[in-house]
Amino acid sequence: MFEKQWICLDNAIEHLYGTSFDITGGGNLQPRRKRAETTTETKEAGADNRYIVDDGKSQKLTRDDIEALKEKGIKGQEIVQQLVENSTTFRDKTEFAQEKYIKKKKKKYEAVVTVLKPCARTLAMMYHGREPGKICQLRYDTLAQMLTLGNIHAGSKVIVMETCAGLVLGAVMERMGGYGAVIQMYPGGGPVRAATDCFGFPESFSDTLHEFPLCKVESLLSGRFSSAVPSQEPKVEETSNRGDQQQTAEKEFSSETVPDSNKPEAQEAMELSMGKLENKANNDQRDAKEKKDNEERRRKQEEKRKRERQAATLLREKNADGLIIASRFHPAPLLLSLLEFIAPSRPFVTYCQYKEPLLECYTKLREAGGVINLRLSETWLRNYQILPDRSHPKLLMSGGGGYLLSGITVSREYDPGSLVAQKTEEPAPKKIKFEECHC
C-alpha cells in the first residue's frame, strides 16, 4: 500500500535499484522506458502573473472528465497535456509558473514508482515523514551526527540502547559492514528490530549482533548474573496430569451412560466404542501438540540463554569501543550504568528529544567524573532549492531535530605514586678552583 494505492511488486524482482516503473491497471508495475521529455508548448508566456485570478474557472476539464480519461486507460502524461490545453490562463503565466504548473500536475497524475536501495538515510527519512513517533522524532541528520560522534567503524565493539524500532541499530550495523560486534540492550521481553529487518542485511551480519536485557545489567555489574530461568517441567507435568484426569473422567462418564432402550444392544456398543476411540484420538492429538509446543518453547529459551551468555561474556570484558543511546526512557540511569562497560578514551552519544533530561545527565556526569569533553548540542537543518535563478531556502522546515550529549570516557584508576613528585638527588655542584695566573 503506497499513496493510497495497492501495488504488486512481482514485476520489480530482478531489476536494478533505481529503476522506475509505471503503475498499470490492477496495480502492476511495468518498467519505464527511457524516452525524451515531451515539451509542452510554452511559446506564449506572460510577463507576470498579476492579472491571473485563481477563481477555479480557468480549467475546462471537470473532475468527472479526468476520471473518465483514467478509466479509458489514458496515461498520466497525456492527461497533463490535455490539462494544459484546456487551461485558459496557462499561456498568460510566466515561463517559471508554467514549469511549476506542469511539474505539479505530473506529480499528481503520472503514476511512477522508483525502487530505492534501503539505507539509513532512506529509512530515517521515511520514518520521520510518516511515523516519527516510532523513532522518537529522530531526524536523519541527527542520526548521521550520532554515528560520527560515536566513531562507528568496522571492527569495533559497540553497545546500542535504542527504542527507535531498530533504526539506530540498523544504521550502526550498516556502518560497521559486518565486522566487529554490536551488543543491543533491550527493555521488556525481547528486542524490537522492525527497521533493522528492512535493511536486508546478509545472514553473516547476524553473527556480529548480540542482545542483552536491561533488567540484568545490575546483576552483571555486581557479579550475580545467571542466565538460568525457572524450569517449566512442573507445568508440563501438571498439564499432562490434567489431561489424564480429563481422559479418565470421560471414560467413567461414557461407561456410566445409560443405554437407550430403543436402540439395539450391538449398535449401542458400537457407538460407545467409536466414541471412546474418538476421545482417545483427540486426547493423543492434544498431548502431541502440547509436547511439540513445550519442546519448541524449551528450544527458544535455550537459544535465548545462549545469546545472553555470549553477550554477558563480551560485556564483562568492559572494553567496548562506543556507546549509543536513543530511547524514550530517561537517559540518566541508562548512561551511568552502561558507561561501566566502556573502555577508557572511548566516545559515547546520547540522544533525547528534549533538553532537560540531558542537562540532568550532564550535571551527574560532571559530579561523578570519569568523562571529559562533555558537549550538549542541538542539530539544525534547512533545505535549499538550487535551480537556475531560483535558489532560495525552502519555506517549510523541521522545527527541531532533538539534542545530543556526547563525551569521551577516561580511566578513574590511577597510581598515587605516579602523581607524587619523586625527589631525586641532585649532583653536588663542582667547586671551581681559581689559580693564580703568572702571565
Order of alpha helices (4+ residues) and beta strands (2+ residues): beta-beta-alpha-alpha-alpha-beta-alpha-alpha-beta-alpha-beta-alpha-beta-alpha-alpha-alpha-beta-alpha-beta-alpha-beta-beta-beta-beta-alpha
